[in-house]
Amino acid sequence: MPDSRGIMTRIDHRQPDELRPITFQPDIAKHAQGSVLVSFESTQVICSAMIEDGVPGWMKYQGVEGGWLTAEYNMLPYSTLGRKPRDISRGRLDGRSSEIQRLIGRSLRAVVDLKALGARTLWIDCDVLRADGGTRTASITGAAVAAEMAFQRLITAGKLKDSPMKQLAVAVSAGVHDNECVLDLNYHEDAAATVDFNYVMTENLDLIEMQGSGEEATFTEEQMLEMLRLSKKGVAEIAALQRETLSNFDPAADLEAIERIKG
């Protein structure tokens, strides 16, 4: 709805091009080489990165050099208003979780030099504590920070010479809500949006992946370009927060973690 000045405002009083408050709390999972609790206001995801020696059997069989990166995504039972049953209780991963974890893996593999990782596997785990829209974008954004933390710890422990992270991956949503293009949709907006897009980019604003469609609606080229413009603005702001978090991270501060890696 427009405010008294005729400017569109949203249910949480943000402007169309305004992100939700975003924070990163590092080292949330003690035994992971890298971890962060990423919050897009009410959406909260624990992202962890663990690196193990060895690669999947198919890489050995095919003679593929370097390492591998894979991701798992899970919404905890209490992350939504109604209890979400655990996948293990159904005996299979639901389609949405499977699609999202493949997206997380693709996004991170686009920015990580797997040959430089060596014969190791990087496991990314994203566990949603609270869902209020944008859990996949928050997961990718937090996973990139967690992965770089893990790489920095391996460098400190003498296991890697340089970080395999070529650039950080960043993700954000944009859509059309109340006939207005808006950035970083919360659950209320996402549920009512006529168009919904997710953008994954590098911190230098190169595109990694776009996912989007009309929700029983169409959209114009002008709206598509406006959503892309909004997403690029959001990605640049989020990337600055990622880099600020990493600049304050001291991989040598946790001596116990370094000794476990050397172990």
C-alpha positions as CSV (number, residue, x, y, z in Angstrom):
1,M,0.0,0.0,0.0
2,P,1.2,3.6,-0.7
3,D,2.1,5.7,2.3
4,S,1.1,9.4,2.8
5,R,3.8,10.4,0.3
6,G,2.4,8.0,-2.3
7,I,5.4,5.7,-1.9
8,M,4.7,1.9,-1.8
9,T,5.3,0.4,1.6
10,R,4.9,-3.2,2.8
11,I,3.3,-5.1,5.7
12,D,6.6,-4.7,7.6
13,H,7.0,-1.1,6.5
14,R,9.9,-1.8,4.2
15,Q,10.3,0.1,0.9
16,P,10.1,-2.1,-2.3
17,D,14.0,-2.2,-2.7
18,E,14.7,-2.8,1.0
19,L,16.1,-6.0,2.5
20,R,14.9,-7.5,5.8
21,P,17.5,-7.0,8.6
22,I,20.2,-9.7,7.9
23,T,22.7,-11.0,10.5
24,F,25.3,-13.7,10.6
25,Q,26.3,-15.4,13.9
26,P,29.5,-17.4,13.3
27,D,30.6,-20.7,15.0
28,I,27.1,-21.7,16.0
29,A,28.0,-25.4,15.6
30,K,31.1,-26.2,17.6
31,H,32.2,-29.3,15.8
32,A,31.9,-28.0,12.2
33,Q,34.9,-26.5,10.6
34,G,32.7,-23.6,9.6
35,S,29.2,-22.6,10.7
36,V,26.9,-19.7,10.9
37,L,23.3,-18.9,12.0
38,V,22.0,-16.7,9.2
39,S,18.9,-14.6,9.9
40,F,16.8,-12.8,7.3
41,E,14.8,-11.2,10.1
42,S,12.5,-14.0,11.2
43,T,13.9,-16.6,8.8
44,Q,16.7,-18.4,10.5
45,V,18.9,-21.1,9.1
46,I,22.0,-22.9,10.6
47,C,24.5,-23.5,7.9
48,S,27.5,-25.7,8.5
49,A,30.5,-26.8,6.5
50,M,32.5,-29.9,7.2
51,I,35.4,-31.2,5.2
52,E,36.4,-34.8,5.1
53,D,39.2,-36.6,3.3
54,G,38.2,-38.7,0.3
55,V,35.7,-38.3,-2.6
56,P,32.7,-40.2,-3.8
57,G,33.3,-43.5,-5.5
58,W,32.0,-42.3,-8.9
59,M,34.9,-39.7,-9.0
60,K,37.5,-42.4,-8.4
61,Y,35.9,-44.7,-11.0
62,Q,35.8,-41.9,-13.6
63,G,39.2,-40.6,-12.7
64,V,37.9,-37.1,-11.9
65,E,40.5,-34.9,-10.3
66,G,39.9,-32.7,-7.2
67,G,37.2,-32.8,-4.6
68,W,33.5,-32.7,-4.3
69,L,30.8,-30.5,-2.7
70,T,27.4,-31.7,-1.7
71,A,24.6,-30.1,0.3
72,E,21.7,-31.2,2.5
73,Y,18.7,-29.1,3.4
74,N,16.2,-29.8,6.2
75,M,13.3,-27.9,7.8
76,L,13.1,-28.7,11.4
77,P,9.6,-29.8,12.7
78,Y,9.1,-26.5,14.6
79,S,10.3,-24.2,11.8
80,T,6.7,-23.6,10.5
81,L,3.4,-22.7,12.1
82,G,2.2,-26.3,12.0
83,R,4.6,-29.2,12.8
84,K,6.5,-30.4,9.8
85,P,7.1,-34.1,9.9
86,R,10.8,-35.2,9.6
87,D,11.7,-36.7,6.3
88,I,12.9,-39.9,8.1
89,S,9.4,-40.5,9.5
90,R,8.1,-40.7,5.9
91,G,11.1,-42.8,4.8
92,R,12.0,-40.4,2.0
93,L,13.1,-36.8,1.3
94,D,10.3,-34.6,0.1
95,G,10.5,-33.1,-3.4
96,R,10.9,-29.5,-2.2
97,S,13.8,-30.3,0.1
98,S,15.5,-32.4,-2.6
99,E,15.2,-29.6,-5.1
100,I,16.5,-27.0,-2.7
101,Q,19.5,-29.0,-1.6
102,R,20.4,-29.6,-5.2
103,L,20.2,-25.8,-5.8
104,I,22.5,-25.2,-2.8
105,G,25.0,-27.7,-4.1
106,R,25.0,-26.2,-7.6
107,S,25.3,-22.7,-6.3
108,L,28.3,-23.5,-4.2
109,R,30.0,-25.6,-6.8
110,A,29.8,-22.6,-9.1
111,V,32.1,-20.6,-6.9
112,V,34.4,-23.2,-5.4
113,D,37.5,-24.5,-7.2
114,L,37.0,-28.2,-6.6
115,K,40.4,-29.1,-8.0
116,A,42.0,-26.7,-5.5
117,L,40.1,-28.5,-2.7
118,G,42.0,-31.6,-3.4
119,A,40.7,-35.1,-2.8
120,R,38.2,-34.0,-0.1
121,T,34.5,-33.7,0.2
122,L,32.9,-30.5,1.5
123,W,29.5,-31.3,3.2
124,I,27.1,-28.4,3.5
125,D,24.2,-28.8,5.9
126,C,21.4,-26.2,6.1
127,D,18.9,-26.7,8.9
128,V,15.9,-24.3,9.0
129,L,15.1,-23.2,12.5
130,R,12.3,-20.8,11.5
131,A,10.7,-20.2,8.1
132,D,9.3,-16.8,7.2
133,G,10.0,-16.8,3.4
134,G,13.4,-17.2,1.6
135,T,14.8,-20.2,3.3
136,R,16.6,-21.3,0.1
137,T,18.2,-17.9,-0.4
138,A,19.2,-17.7,3.2
139,S,20.7,-21.2,3.0
140,I,22.9,-20.4,0.0
141,T,24.0,-17.1,1.5
142,G,24.9,-18.6,4.9
143,A,26.4,-21.7,3.3
144,A,28.9,-19.6,1.4
145,V,30.1,-17.9,4.6
146,A,30.3,-21.3,6.5
147,A,32.3,-22.8,3.6
148,E,34.8,-20.0,3.5
149,M,35.2,-20.2,7.3
150,A,36.0,-23.9,6.9
151,F,38.6,-23.1,4.2
152,Q,40.3,-20.5,6.3
153,R,40.5,-23.0,9.2
154,L,42.1,-25.6,6.9
155,I,44.6,-23.0,5.7
156,T,45.5,-22.1,9.3
157,A,45.9,-25.8,10.1
158,G,48.3,-26.2,7.1
159,K,45.9,-28.4,5.1
160,L,45.3,-26.0,2.3
161,K,47.6,-23.3,0.8
162,D,44.8,-21.0,-0.5
163,S,41.1,-20.8,-0.3
164,P,39.2,-22.7,-3.1
165,M,36.5,-20.1,-2.8
166,K,36.7,-18.0,-6.0
167,Q,33.9,-15.7,-5.0
168,L,31.1,-15.8,-2.5
169,A,27.7,-17.0,-3.6
170,V,24.8,-14.8,-2.6
171,A,21.0,-15.4,-3.1
172,V,17.9,-13.2,-2.7
173,S,14.3,-13.3,-3.8
174,A,12.2,-10.7,-5.7
175,G,8.7,-10.8,-6.9
176,V,5.5,-9.0,-7.7
177,H,3.2,-8.3,-4.8
178,D,0.2,-6.0,-4.9
179,N,1.3,-5.1,-8.5
180,E,4.6,-3.8,-7.2
181,C,8.1,-5.3,-7.7
182,V,9.6,-6.0,-4.3
183,L,12.9,-7.3,-3.0
184,D,13.4,-10.2,-0.4
185,L,9.8,-11.4,0.1
186,N,8.7,-12.6,3.6
187,Y,6.2,-15.4,3.9
188,H,3.1,-13.1,3.8
189,E,4.4,-11.6,0.5
190,D,5.6,-14.9,-0.9
191,A,2.2,-16.5,-0.3
192,A,0.3,-13.7,-2.0
193,A,2.8,-12.9,-4.8
194,T,1.7,-13.1,-8.4
195,V,5.3,-13.5,-9.5
196,D,8.1,-15.1,-7.5
197,F,11.8,-15.2,-8.4
198,N,15.0,-16.5,-6.7
199,Y,18.3,-15.2,-7.9
200,V,21.7,-16.7,-7.1
201,M,24.7,-14.6,-8.0
202,T,28.4,-14.2,-7.2
203,E,29.4,-11.2,-5.1
204,N,30.5,-9.6,-8.3
205,L,26.9,-9.8,-9.6
206,D,27.5,-12.5,-12.2
207,L,24.4,-14.8,-12.4
208,I,24.6,-18.4,-11.2
209,E,21.0,-19.4,-11.4
210,M,17.5,-17.8,-11.7
211,Q,14.3,-19.6,-10.7
212,G,11.0,-17.9,-11.3
213,S,7.5,-18.0,-12.6
214,G,4.1,-16.4,-12.5
215,E,1.7,-17.8,-9.9
216,E,-1.4,-18.2,-12.1
217,A,-0.3,-14.8,-13.6
218,T,1.9,-13.3,-16.3
219,F,4.6,-10.7,-16.0
220,T,6.1,-8.1,-18.4
221,E,9.6,-7.7,-19.6
222,E,9.8,-4.5,-17.7
223,Q,8.8,-6.3,-14.4
224,M,11.4,-9.0,-15.1
225,L,14.1,-6.4,-15.6
226,E,13.0,-4.5,-12.5
227,M,13.1,-7.7,-10.4
228,L,16.6,-8.3,-11.7
229,R,17.6,-4.7,-10.8
230,L,16.3,-5.1,-7.3
231,S,18.0,-8.5,-6.8
232,K,21.4,-7.1,-7.9
233,K,21.0,-4.2,-5.4
234,G,20.1,-6.7,-2.7
235,V,23.0,-9.1,-3.6
236,A,25.5,-6.3,-3.4
237,E,24.3,-5.3,0.1
238,I,24.2,-8.9,1.3
239,A,27.7,-9.6,0.0
240,A,29.0,-6.6,1.9
241,L,27.6,-8.2,5.1
242,Q,29.1,-11.6,4.3
243,R,32.5,-10.0,3.8
244,E,32.2,-8.0,7.0
245,T,31.4,-11.2,8.9
246,L,34.4,-13.0,7.4
247,S,36.7,-10.1,8.0
248,N,35.9,-10.3,11.7
249,F,36.4,-14.1,11.8
250,D,39.8,-15.3,13.2
251,P,40.3,-19.0,12.2
252,A,43.1,-19.3,14.7
253,A,41.1,-18.2,17.7
254,D,39.6,-21.6,18.3
255,L,42.8,-23.7,18.9
256,E,40.8,-26.8,19.7
257,A,39.2,-26.7,16.2
258,I,42.6,-26.2,14.6
259,E,44.0,-29.2,16.5
260,R,41.0,-31.4,15.4
261,I,41.7,-30.5,11.8
262,K,45.4,-31.2,12.1
263,G,44.5,-34.4,14.0
